[in-house]
Amino acid sequence: MDYRDEILKSALLMIKKSLADYRSDRTYKTIVKRIDKKGYAVLDDTGSERIVPCCIPAVTLRPGQAVYVKEPMGKLNELHICGVVGK
């Protein structure tokens, strides 16, 4: 058995494990599906509809408008609108 292959396999295993545990903020583009009493209905990254708040002061969004949403540290329950695409 070649020790270099074993070292490489061990390093790859450690990298895969650390990437699986990695959490970071993700921002992506989506559209406002509809307006709800609790917030705006948007599609998350997996295609599921979620009601989220808008964190932009004094802005009114409309259905069909493209927005940016932020998913902080991979927590979908904290998903929020953080920007508007174009004007």
N, C-alpha and C positions, 0 to 999 in steps of 0.2 A: 504494500500500500504506500502510495506517495504522500509524504507529509505536507507537501505544498497544496495538494488538492484538498486535504483535510482542513488546513488552515483557511483556504478560500471558502470552503463550504461553511465553516464556523462563522466566518466574517459575514457571509451572505445571510445566514440565519439570524445573526444579531441585527443586521440592518433591516431585514423584513420585520422583525419583532418591534424594533423602535419605530418604524414607519406605521405599523398598525396601531400603536399607542399614541401617535402624534396628534395633537389638537392645535388648531390655529383658527384665526378669524378667516371666514370665507365671504367674499362679496361676489354676487353674480346678478345678471340682468334677468328680469321677469316682467310680467304685465299685471296690472290691476284688473282682476276679473269682475269684481263688484264691490260696492261700498256697503258695509255692515254697521250696525249700531256700535259694535265693539272695535271696529277698525276697518282695514281694507283686506279683501280676500285676494291673495296672490298664490301663485304656484311655487312651491319650494323646489329645490334641486332634483328631487326624486319624482316630481310631477304631482305631488299631493297638494290639495288646496288647504291653505292656512289663513287664519285671520290674524293680521299683524298690525301693530301701531306704526304711525309715521313719526319719525323723530326730527323732521324738518319743520321749524317753526313757520307759521303763517303761510302754509302752502295748501292748496286744495287740489286733490287728485281726482281724476275721472276714470271710469271704466275704459279699458283698452289702452291706457297710458303706460308707457314703458318706464320702469323704475329699477333702481339698484336696491337689493336687499342684503343685509349683513347677517351672517350666522356666527355670533361670537363663540370662539372656542368649541365649535361643533355642537352647541346647544340649540337645538331647533325650537325649544320653548322660549328662547330669547330673540328669535328672528324679528327683524324690524326693517322698515324702509329707511334708507340712509341717503338716497339721492334720486334725482329725476334725470332720465336720459333725454338729451336734447332740450328743445324748448317748445 
